[in-house]
């Protein structure tokens, strides 16, 4: 565990810092679709960077003899760390959802302009609603924050006296993690279909080239096909990585959350 976290921090922190600097310095036209995607990629890099930084207290605990942590022993830090650690997976999944649907929108309607303000409003709204729900369960005495030496972290756990209501909290978590897979898969299928139709259009353009089709028309068709293929591959990679990375989390919630109550 220590080696995995250490490797993750050693590689993840500098890599994501470089990514944040790279995306934040990109020069794009205000109000353009490129600005929209710049904000998404910057948010993804910042989220990954924060995850890597939050691994530092856990690593120090694993390196200690009795797994005591000066940071986690502080109630304020433990509460703050636990809530941030709890929110990051959901925020990361939401960013994947937004990126996936944005790519699909570009494929279906190439002339559409995606606005940065709309993205910022959606991210703020989602985080406010998510934080409100998590804090509501906490102050509703359904969950509490405990430091576990076995896992070397502060985590939201059930209040023993409120065990009857804890399945509601777990079901809420499962829905938030599992539901995005539906629109993400839909966008993936739509992207593949669009790529297939674009490839057919390219083949038709090649067949008609002998019948006097202009080189500019054929070139434009090929460039469009290349852009569609690149966007489709991006959506497919995001879908596969989303499933692979979140399946263990989903299984953990189902196996050790809902059914263990």
C-alpha positions as CSV (number, residue, x, y, z in Angstrom):
1,X,0.0,0.0,0.0
2,X,2.8,2.4,1.0
3,X,4.7,1.7,-2.3
4,X,1.5,2.2,-4.3
5,X,0.7,5.5,-2.6
6,X,4.3,6.7,-2.8
7,X,4.5,5.9,-6.5
8,X,1.2,7.6,-7.1
9,X,2.3,10.8,-5.3
10,X,5.8,10.8,-6.9
11,X,4.4,10.4,-10.4
12,X,0.9,12.0,-9.9
13,X,1.8,15.2,-8.2
14,X,4.4,16.6,-10.7
15,X,2.5,15.2,-13.7
16,X,-0.8,16.8,-12.7
17,X,1.0,20.1,-11.9
18,X,2.4,20.1,-15.4
19,X,-1.0,19.3,-16.8
20,X,-2.7,22.1,-14.8
21,X,0.0,24.6,-16.0
22,X,-0.3,23.3,-19.6
23,X,-4.1,23.6,-19.8
24,X,-4.4,26.8,-17.9
25,X,-1.9,28.5,-20.2
26,X,-3.6,27.5,-23.4
27,X,-4.7,30.5,-25.4
28,X,-8.3,30.1,-26.5
29,X,-10.9,32.5,-27.7
30,X,-13.3,33.6,-24.9
31,X,-16.7,32.0,-25.3
32,X,-15.5,29.3,-27.7
33,X,-15.8,25.5,-27.4
34,X,-12.1,25.2,-27.0
35,X,-12.4,27.3,-23.8
36,X,-15.1,24.9,-22.6
37,X,-12.9,21.8,-23.0
38,X,-9.9,23.7,-21.5
39,X,-11.9,24.2,-18.3
40,X,-12.9,20.5,-18.2
41,X,-9.4,19.2,-18.6
42,X,-8.0,21.7,-16.1
43,X,-10.7,20.6,-13.6
44,X,-9.8,16.9,-14.1
45,X,-6.1,17.6,-13.6
46,X,-6.8,19.7,-10.4
47,X,-9.0,16.9,-9.1
48,X,-6.3,14.2,-9.7
49,X,-3.7,16.5,-8.1
50,X,-5.8,16.9,-5.0
51,X,-6.3,13.2,-4.7
52,X,-2.5,12.7,-4.9
53,X,-1.9,15.4,-2.2
54,X,-4.5,13.8,0.1
55,X,-2.6,10.5,0.0
56,X,0.3,12.1,1.9
57,X,-1.3,11.9,5.4
58,X,-2.2,8.2,4.7
59,X,1.3,7.4,3.7
60,X,2.8,8.9,6.9
61,X,0.4,6.8,8.9
62,X,1.5,3.6,7.2
63,X,5.1,4.4,7.8
64,X,4.6,4.9,11.6
65,X,4.9,1.9,13.9
66,X,1.6,2.1,15.7
67,X,-0.3,3.9,12.8
68,X,-1.0,7.0,14.9
69,X,-1.3,10.2,13.0
70,X,-0.8,13.7,14.3
71,X,-2.9,15.1,11.5
72,X,-5.8,12.6,11.7
73,X,-5.8,12.9,15.5
74,X,-6.9,16.5,15.0
75,X,-10.7,16.5,14.8
76,X,-10.9,19.5,12.6
77,X,-8.4,18.2,10.0
78,X,-10.0,14.7,10.2
79,X,-13.4,16.1,9.4
80,X,-12.2,18.3,6.6
81,X,-10.1,15.5,5.1
82,X,-12.9,13.0,5.3
83,X,-15.4,15.2,3.5
84,X,-13.0,16.2,0.7
85,X,-11.9,12.6,0.2
86,X,-15.6,11.6,0.1
87,X,-16.6,14.2,-2.5
88,X,-13.7,13.8,-4.9
89,X,-14.8,10.4,-6.5
90,X,-18.3,11.8,-7.2
91,X,-16.9,15.0,-8.7
92,X,-14.4,13.1,-10.8
93,X,-17.3,10.9,-12.2
94,X,-19.3,14.0,-12.9
95,X,-16.4,15.5,-14.9
96,X,-16.2,12.3,-16.9
97,X,-19.9,12.5,-17.6
98,X,-19.7,16.1,-18.7
99,X,-16.7,15.4,-20.9
100,X,-18.3,12.4,-22.5
101,X,-21.6,14.2,-23.3
102,X,-19.7,17.2,-24.6
103,X,-17.7,15.1,-27.0
104,X,-20.9,13.5,-28.2
105,X,-22.6,16.9,-28.7
106,X,-19.6,18.0,-30.9
107,X,-19.9,14.8,-33.0
108,X,-23.7,15.1,-33.5
109,X,-23.7,18.9,-34.0
110,X,-20.3,20.0,-35.2
111,X,-21.3,23.7,-35.3
112,X,-22.5,23.8,-31.7
113,X,-20.8,26.2,-29.3
114,X,-20.3,24.9,-25.7
115,X,-20.2,27.8,-23.2
116,X,-17.8,27.9,-20.3
117,X,-20.4,29.7,-18.1
118,X,-22.8,26.8,-18.4
119,X,-20.0,24.4,-17.4
120,X,-19.1,26.5,-14.3
121,X,-22.7,26.8,-13.2
122,X,-23.3,23.0,-13.6
123,X,-20.1,22.2,-11.6
124,X,-21.0,24.6,-8.8
125,X,-24.6,23.3,-8.7
126,X,-23.6,19.7,-8.6
127,X,-21.0,20.2,-5.8
128,X,-23.4,22.3,-3.7
129,X,-26.1,19.6,-4.0
130,X,-23.6,16.8,-3.2
131,X,-22.1,18.6,-0.3
132,X,-25.5,19.4,1.1
133,X,-26.6,15.8,0.9
134,X,-23.4,14.6,2.6
135,X,-23.5,17.2,5.3
136,X,-27.2,16.5,5.8
137,X,-26.6,12.8,6.5
138,X,-23.7,13.8,8.8
139,X,-25.7,16.3,10.9
140,X,-28.7,14.1,10.7
141,X,-26.6,11.7,12.9
142,X,-26.9,8.9,10.3
143,X,-23.1,9.1,9.6
144,X,-20.1,10.0,11.7
145,X,-16.4,10.5,11.1
146,X,-14.0,8.0,12.5
147,X,-10.3,7.4,12.2
148,X,-9.5,3.8,11.4
149,X,-6.0,2.5,12.0
150,X,-6.6,-0.5,9.7
151,X,-7.3,1.8,6.6
152,X,-5.2,4.7,7.9
153,X,-7.8,7.3,7.1
154,X,-10.7,9.3,8.4
155,X,-13.9,8.0,6.9
156,X,-17.7,8.6,7.1
157,X,-19.2,5.5,8.9
158,X,-22.6,4.7,10.3
159,X,-23.8,5.8,13.7
160,X,-24.6,2.5,15.5
161,X,-27.9,3.8,16.9
162,X,-29.0,4.9,13.4
163,X,-28.1,1.6,11.6
164,X,-31.7,1.4,10.3
165,X,-31.3,4.5,8.1
166,X,-27.7,3.8,6.9
167,X,-28.9,1.7,3.9
168,X,-30.5,4.9,2.6
169,X,-27.1,6.6,2.7
170,X,-25.4,3.7,1.0
171,X,-28.0,3.4,-1.7
172,X,-27.6,7.2,-2.3
173,X,-23.8,6.6,-2.8
174,X,-24.4,3.7,-5.2
175,X,-26.9,5.7,-7.3
176,X,-24.4,8.6,-7.6
177,X,-21.6,6.3,-8.7
178,X,-23.6,4.0,-10.9
179,X,-26.1,6.2,-12.6
180,X,-23.6,8.2,-14.8
181,X,-22.7,4.9,-16.5
182,X,-26.0,5.0,-18.4
183,X,-25.5,8.4,-20.2
184,X,-21.8,7.7,-20.6
185,X,-22.5,4.4,-22.4
186,X,-25.2,6.1,-24.5
187,X,-22.7,8.8,-25.6
188,X,-20.2,6.0,-26.4
189,X,-22.7,4.1,-28.6
190,X,-23.8,7.3,-30.3
191,X,-20.2,8.3,-31.0
192,X,-19.5,4.9,-32.5
193,X,-22.5,5.1,-34.8
194,X,-21.5,8.6,-35.8
195,X,-18.0,7.4,-36.6
196,X,-19.4,4.5,-38.7
197,X,-21.6,6.9,-40.7
198,X,-18.7,9.3,-41.2
199,X,-16.5,6.5,-42.5
200,X,-19.2,5.5,-45.0
201,X,-19.3,9.2,-46.1
202,X,-15.6,9.1,-46.7
203,X,-15.9,5.9,-48.7
204,X,-18.6,7.4,-50.9
205,X,-16.4,10.5,-51.4
206,X,-13.6,8.3,-52.6
207,X,-15.8,6.4,-55.0
208,X,-17.2,9.6,-56.5
209,X,-13.7,11.1,-56.9
210,X,-13.5,9.6,-60.3
211,X,-16.8,11.3,-61.2
212,X,-15.4,14.9,-60.9
213,X,-15.7,15.5,-57.1
214,X,-13.4,18.4,-56.1
215,X,-10.3,17.9,-54.1
216,X,-11.5,20.5,-51.6
217,X,-14.7,18.5,-50.9
218,X,-12.8,15.3,-50.5
219,X,-10.2,16.9,-48.2
220,X,-12.9,18.5,-46.0
221,X,-14.6,15.1,-45.7
222,X,-11.4,13.4,-44.7
223,X,-10.6,16.1,-42.1
224,X,-14.1,15.8,-40.7
225,X,-13.8,12.0,-40.5
226,X,-10.4,12.4,-38.7
227,X,-11.9,14.7,-36.1
228,X,-14.9,12.4,-35.5
229,X,-12.6,9.4,-35.1
230,X,-10.4,11.2,-32.7
231,X,-13.4,12.3,-30.6
232,X,-14.9,8.8,-30.7
233,X,-11.8,7.2,-29.5
234,X,-11.6,9.7,-26.6
235,X,-15.2,8.8,-25.6
236,X,-14.5,5.1,-25.8
237,X,-11.4,5.4,-23.6
238,X,-13.3,7.4,-21.1
239,X,-16.1,4.9,-20.9
240,X,-13.8,1.9,-20.5
241,X,-11.6,3.7,-17.8
242,X,-14.7,4.9,-16.0
243,X,-16.0,1.3,-15.7
244,X,-12.7,-0.2,-14.7
245,X,-11.8,2.4,-12.1
246,X,-15.3,2.7,-10.5
247,X,-16.3,-0.9,-10.5
248,X,-14.3,-1.8,-7.4
249,X,-15.7,1.2,-5.6
250,X,-19.2,0.2,-6.6
251,X,-18.7,-3.4,-5.5
252,X,-17.3,-2.2,-2.2
253,X,-20.3,-0.1,-1.5
254,X,-22.7,-2.9,-2.4
255,X,-20.8,-5.7,-0.5
256,X,-19.6,-3.8,2.6
257,X,-22.1,-1.0,2.8
258,X,-25.7,-1.9,2.1
259,X,-25.6,-5.7,2.7
260,X,-23.4,-5.5,5.8
261,X,-25.9,-3.4,7.7
